[in-house]
Amino acid sequence: MKRRIMMVLTALLTTTVLLGSQTMAAEPAEDEENYETGDASADNPLNEDGIGESELLVVSFGTSFNDSRRLTIGAIENKMIEAFPDWDVRRAFTSQIIIDHVKKRDNVTIDNLKEALDRAADNGVKKLVVQPTHLMSGFEYTDVKNEVAEYADSFEKLAVGEPLLTSEEDFKEVISIITEATKEYDDGETAIIFMGHGTEAESNEVYSKLQTMITDAGYANYYIGTVEAEPGLEDVVQAAKDGGYKKVVLEPLMIVCGDHANNDMAGDEEDSWKSVFEKEGFEVECVMRGLGELPEIQDLLAEHAKKAIEGVQ
């Protein structure tokens, strides 16, 4: 976590000002990495021109972890390509820091949201559907909606799909998906803990709602925590203690398995979730898998996109 904080602070100092999706700076920070994230060339940034009149723009926060980007965001995009053959699928990231880092390190160009919207307009797109991969309707999702709204006059029809956890059925479906995906660890003696990001927005309540619903569904050994909000690490550690568990399985409740998962959750530094649980005497296993790797999560996001597409037909 300390390494990640230093990287971000360095990036902010050199990137200086972010305005919307545009970076008003000179050079992105030069991050020092002593680890491999995979082959960037195996991932398709989906930023080609010369497309048709109907575009489905998949918007994600993004990740600089190349393999995870391909296995999560890329897999979601491929699901959209398969599900909607009459629509041209394109990509946009909302994190300019990630975009700049990938460009500098791997020479891969990924559009930010403004660039993707401008590209769609320049390509003569008439019907545009924007489908975010965000977990909830938080600050980032609101920013996406607001920026897209500024392009209302650029397209004949325009719609924004809902984030992953929106309806009651979404919550039930996600609970079914994550419990099925982790059933091999559910031996009654293991606490299965999902690490979410957390937000200061009111939408942070989705984590407590998910916890209540998963407990009510009979999964008493499943816990939801967050990196930057409540419930936090101390809460899930105490919950595992109170449950009398000796082993914990940690897995990200995030679309990608990126920096938070690799460092805050599974890192070797003393303040990582893995290290803290080990200090408390737990046997720890980390499942390095983003939600976006699960085909059922991909299907659920495709269903959200389908609803948005139906609204512009």
N, C-alpha and C positions, 0 to 999 in steps of 0.2 A: 504493500500500500504506500509506503514511504517513497519507493521508487516512482510509482505512478504519480503521486502528488508532485514530486520534483519535476517530472516530465511535463505535467500540465502547467505548473507555474512557469517553467522555462518557456513553454509554448505561448503562454499568455503574455509574457514579457516581450517576446519578440514579434508576436502577432499583433499586439497593441490593441486594435479595435475591431470588433465584429459588429457589423450592422446588417440585421436580417440574415440573409444567406450569403452576403458579400463580405469578403475580408478586405478591410481598408488598411492593409499592411504591406510590408515589403516581402520578407522571406519568412516561411514557417520555421518553427524551431527544429534544430537538428537533434533528434532524440537518439540517445545511445541505447542500442538493444544488444543484449548478449544472449538472445534466443532466436529461434527460427519460427516463423509463422506460416511457412508453406510457400508454394509457387504461385505468385500473383498472376502469371500468364494463364493459369488454368481457370481463371474466373473471367466472366464476360461482363464488362461494365455497362453494356446495353445503352450506348450513347450514339448509335448510328443515325445518320440523316436519311432522307429519301424514304420516309415511311408513308403509310396510308392516312386515311381521313379519321380513323378511330384509334386512339391511343389509351393504353392503361399504364399509368405512371406509378410504379411501386416506390414509395418513399420510406426510407429507413434512417435511423440515426447514423448507422454505419459502424464498421470496425476495421482496424488496420491488420487484424489477424487474418491472413489470406485464406488459409484452409477453412476457418470458421465462416468467413464471408461467403465462400463458395458453397459450403454445406448447409448454410442457414438462409441467408438473404438470397443467394443464388438459387437455392432449391425452391424457395417460395416463388421467385420470379419464373422459374421453369414450370412450376405448377400452374401459374397464371397463363403461360404460353400454351400449355397443354389444354387448359380448361377453356380458353377463349381464343380459338384459332383465327377469328376474324378481327382481332385487336392486336395492335403492335405494342408489345410490352417494353417499357423503358425503365431506367433506374435513376433515382436521385437520393443523395444523402443530405442530412441536415447539419451534420458536424463538419464545419469547414476545417477544423484542426485535423480531423481524420483524412479528409480529402487531400489537404496539403501534404500530410505525412506520406500517404500512399504514393502521391505524385513524385515527391522528392526521393523516396526510397526505391520505388519500383517502376517509376515512369509510367504509371497507369493513371489515366484521367477519368475521374468520376464526376458527374455533374452535381452541383448543388441544386437546390430546388428552383432558384431563379433561372439558372442556366437551363435546366430541364424544361421549364415552362416557356422560356424564350425559344428554345429549340423546337418545341411542339408548335408554337405559333408560327415560327419561320418555315416549318415544314408543311404548313397548311392544314394542320389537324382541325377538324370540325367538332368532333366529339371527344372530350377528354375526361377520363375518370382517374382520380388520384386515390390510390389505396395505400394508406400508411400501414407499416408493420408494428406500430407502437402498441404496447401492452394495454394502455389505458388512455382515457381522455384527460391528459394532463397538460402542462405548459407547452410541451413540444408539439403535441397534437393540435392544440389551439393555435400555435404559431403557424403550423402547416395550413390550417383552414383559413387563417387570416391572409397569408401570403397568396394562396390560391385564389381567394376572393378578389384580389386586386387584378386578376386576369379574366374577370367575368366577361369583359367585352372582346376578348381575344378569340373566343371560341363560340360556336353556335350553341353547344350544350356542354355543361360542366358539372361534375359531381365529385364529392369526396366520400370515400367509404369509411366505415366505422372501425375503431381500433379493436384489438383482439377481445378484450373483456368489456363488453358493453351490456348485453342483455343477460337476464337470469339464465337463459339457455346456454349462453356463452360460458358462464361460470361453471355450470354443470358439466358442459362438454370438456372444458379444460381440466377440471378435476378428474373426470373419467380418463382423459388422455394421460395425465401425469402419473396417476396411480397405476394405470396399466403398464406404463413405460418403466415403472420402478418396482413392479411386483416381485421381481427376483430378490430384492433386498428386504421385502416385507415379511420378516420371519417372526414378528411379534416381540423381538428382542432388540430391534434396531430403530433408532429415531431417524426418520427420513426428512431432511431439512432442505427447503428450497430458499435460495438467496435471491431476493429481488433487489432492484435498484433503490426504490424509494423516492419520494418527491415531497416538496413543501406544499404542493397544490392539494386542494381538498380531495382530489382523486386518489390520494394515498390510502384512502379508506378501502380501496379494492383489496389491499393485502389482508386487512382484518376481516373483511367480508369473505375472502377466499378461505381464510383460516377457519372461520365459523362454519362455513358450508362444508369444508372438507372434514372437520371434526364431526359435524352432524351426520355426515354420510357414513360414519363408522370408522374413519381412519384416524384413530386417536394418537397414533405415533407419527403423524405427519405435521410438520411445522413450517410456517412461513416467516421469514425474517427479511430485513432490508439492510443495505449498506449505509444509506444516507438518511434514513427516517425511522419511524416506528412501525412495527416492532423491530428492535435492533439485535445485535449480536448477543448482548447480555440477556435479552429476553429469551432467545432460543436456547442458549446454554442452560439457563435456569429451568426452562421447560423440559429439556432432556434430562437434567438432574432429577427433577420432580417425578419424571416418568420412570426413573430407575434404570435407564438404558446405559449400557456399557459401550455400545458402538453407535456411531452416527454416519450417515451417508449424506454428503453435501452435493447439491446440484444447483446450477443457476436457474432462476426463474426469469430468464431474459431470452430474447430472440436469438442473440448470438452468444457464443462462448468466447468472449474477448478479454479485455484488460481486467475488468472486475472479477471475472471467473478465474482467470489465470493467476492474478495477484492478490486481490482482496480475499478471495475464497480459498484458493488452493496454493497460494504462495508459501515460501519457506520463511518469510519474515515473521517476527514474533507477534505482530498484530493481525496476521491473517486469521480467517475463521478456522482453518485447518490447525494452525499452531495453537490458537487459544483453546480449542476443544481438546487437543492432545495434552496441553498443560493441565487441563481439568481431569485428565485420566481416561479420556475416551479413545477408543480405537476409531480411526477416521478413514473413510474411503471417499474420494472425490470422483464424481461422474462428470467428465468434461464434455458436456453436450448442451448446446443451446436449444431452446424450444423450437427454433426454426428447423432443426434437423428432423423433427417428428412429422411424418407424413400427415397425421391427423391435424396437427396445427396448421400445416400448409393448406389442407382442405378447408379448415375453418376460415382462414383469411381469404381463400378463394370464394367462399360463400358470401363473405362480406362484400367482396368486389362484385360478385354477381348481382347483389341487391342494388349496388350503386349503378351498375351497367343497365339494369332494368329501368332505372329512373331516368335514363337519357335516351332510351330507345324510341 
